[in-house]
Amino acid sequence: MSRINGSVDIARPPEEVFAYITDPSHLPDWQESAVRVQRISGTPGAASQRFTVTRHMGRRDFDTHIELTLDPPRSWHVHGTDGPVRPDLEGTIEPLDGGMRSRVRLSVDFEGHGIGKALVPLVVKRHVRKEMPRDEEQLKEILERGAPV
């Protein structure tokens, strides 16, 4: 599996970036394909939480069940728990300029099951390679505008 990697520098302290980016309720604000997020278990800030994320790709909406594991204040992991396409995302935040700015690094891959084995290389990875840079820029813009965390 070849991971898709990206990074973006954000003029906000790492703690604020971490709080925002690890709150899945914000996904539809900064990720183009995310339509809605519903909590299944866990509470905000808990070390392990489960969600359903609905994404729009092509003409359809797809639900993905994910588990979010936090390792505050600098890293997190998102893993799909079922379905034909299961994401595996690792995120880290590096402090810059004495903690005044942050570098967010994202690394994502996908595990295909059933029809997902064909969808991952042909559709999903192509879509993510195009969307991810736009998502990172949207995240930067929202946080630098002063979005509450």
C-alpha positions as CSV (number, residue, x, y, z in Angstrom):
1,M,0.0,0.0,0.0
2,S,1.3,3.4,-0.9
3,R,0.3,6.1,1.6
4,I,-0.7,9.6,0.6
5,N,1.2,12.2,2.5
6,G,0.6,15.9,3.0
7,S,1.5,18.8,5.3
8,V,0.5,22.3,6.0
9,D,1.9,25.1,8.2
10,I,-0.7,26.9,10.3
11,A,-0.3,30.2,12.2
12,R,-1.9,28.8,15.4
13,P,-0.4,27.1,18.4
14,P,-0.2,23.3,18.3
15,E,-2.7,22.8,21.2
16,E,-5.4,24.8,19.4
17,V,-4.7,23.0,16.1
18,F,-4.9,19.6,17.8
19,A,-8.2,20.5,19.5
20,Y,-9.8,21.5,16.3
21,I,-8.4,18.8,13.9
22,T,-9.2,16.0,16.3
23,D,-12.8,17.0,16.8
24,P,-14.6,15.1,14.0
25,S,-17.6,17.4,14.2
26,H,-15.4,19.9,12.3
27,L,-14.7,17.5,9.3
28,P,-17.5,18.9,7.1
29,D,-16.1,22.4,7.6
30,W,-12.6,21.6,6.1
31,Q,-12.9,18.3,4.2
32,E,-14.6,18.7,0.8
33,S,-16.1,15.3,0.7
34,A,-17.3,15.1,4.3
35,V,-21.0,15.7,4.5
36,R,-21.8,14.9,8.2
37,V,-20.4,13.2,11.3
38,Q,-22.3,11.3,13.9
39,R,-20.8,10.1,17.2
40,I,-21.3,6.5,18.0
41,S,-19.4,6.2,21.3
42,G,-16.9,8.1,23.5
43,T,-17.0,11.7,24.6
44,P,-15.1,14.7,23.1
45,G,-11.4,14.5,24.1
46,A,-11.6,10.8,25.2
47,A,-8.6,8.7,24.2
48,S,-10.8,6.5,21.9
49,Q,-14.0,7.5,20.1
50,R,-16.1,6.0,17.3
51,F,-18.0,7.9,14.6
52,T,-19.9,7.5,11.4
53,V,-18.6,9.8,8.7
54,T,-20.8,10.4,5.6
55,R,-18.8,11.3,2.5
56,H,-20.0,12.4,-0.9
57,M,-18.1,10.9,-3.9
58,G,-19.4,11.0,-7.4
59,R,-23.2,10.9,-7.2
60,R,-23.5,9.0,-3.9
61,D,-23.0,9.4,-0.2
62,F,-21.1,6.7,1.7
63,D,-21.0,6.0,5.4
64,T,-17.7,5.0,7.0
65,H,-17.4,3.9,10.6
66,I,-14.2,5.1,12.1
67,E,-12.3,4.8,15.4
68,L,-10.4,7.9,16.5
69,T,-7.5,7.4,18.9
70,L,-5.9,10.4,20.5
71,D,-2.3,10.8,21.7
72,P,-2.4,14.4,22.9
73,P,-1.0,16.8,22.3
74,R,0.8,15.9,19.1
75,S,-0.7,12.8,17.3
76,W,-3.9,10.9,16.4
77,H,-4.9,7.9,14.4
78,V,-8.1,7.3,12.5
79,H,-9.0,3.8,11.4
80,G,-12.0,2.5,9.5
81,T,-13.7,-0.4,11.3
82,D,-15.9,-1.8,8.6
83,G,-17.2,-1.4,5.0
84,P,-15.6,-1.9,1.6
85,V,-13.2,1.0,2.0
86,R,-11.5,1.5,5.3
87,P,-9.3,4.6,5.8
88,D,-6.1,4.5,7.9
89,L,-4.9,8.0,8.8
90,E,-2.0,9.1,10.9
91,G,-1.7,12.7,11.9
92,T,0.9,14.6,13.8
93,I,1.4,18.2,14.8
94,E,4.9,19.7,15.1
95,P,5.4,23.1,17.0
96,L,7.1,25.8,15.0
97,D,8.5,29.2,16.1
98,G,8.5,28.4,19.8
99,G,4.9,27.0,19.7
100,M,3.4,30.1,17.9
101,R,2.8,28.1,14.7
102,S,2.2,24.4,13.8
103,R,3.0,22.0,11.1
104,V,0.3,19.4,10.5
105,R,1.3,16.2,8.8
106,L,-1.2,13.8,7.4
107,S,-0.6,10.3,6.1
108,V,-3.5,8.2,4.8
109,D,-4.0,4.9,3.1
110,F,-7.0,2.7,2.5
111,E,-7.8,-1.0,3.0
112,G,-10.2,-2.4,0.4
113,H,-12.6,-5.3,1.2
114,G,-14.8,-6.9,-1.4
115,I,-15.6,-4.3,-4.1
116,G,-13.4,-1.9,-2.2
117,K,-10.3,-3.8,-3.5
118,A,-11.1,-2.4,-6.9
119,L,-12.4,1.0,-5.7
120,V,-9.3,1.9,-3.6
121,P,-6.8,2.2,-6.5
122,L,-9.2,3.2,-9.2
123,V,-11.4,5.8,-7.5
124,V,-10.6,6.5,-3.8
125,K,-6.9,7.2,-4.0
126,R,-7.3,9.4,-7.1
127,H,-10.0,11.4,-5.4
128,V,-8.0,11.8,-2.2
129,R,-4.8,12.9,-4.0
130,K,-6.8,15.7,-5.6
131,E,-8.9,16.6,-2.5
132,M,-6.2,16.5,0.2
133,P,-4.2,19.6,-0.8
134,R,-7.5,21.6,-1.0
135,D,-8.6,20.2,2.4
136,E,-5.3,21.2,4.0
137,E,-5.6,24.8,2.6
138,Q,-9.2,25.0,3.9
139,L,-8.0,23.8,7.3
140,K,-5.3,26.5,7.3
141,E,-7.7,29.2,6.3
142,I,-10.3,28.3,8.9
143,L,-7.8,28.1,11.7
144,E,-5.9,31.3,10.8
145,R,-9.2,33.2,10.6
146,G,-9.5,32.4,14.3
147,A,-12.1,29.6,14.4
148,P,-12.9,28.6,17.9
149,V,-11.5,25.3,19.1
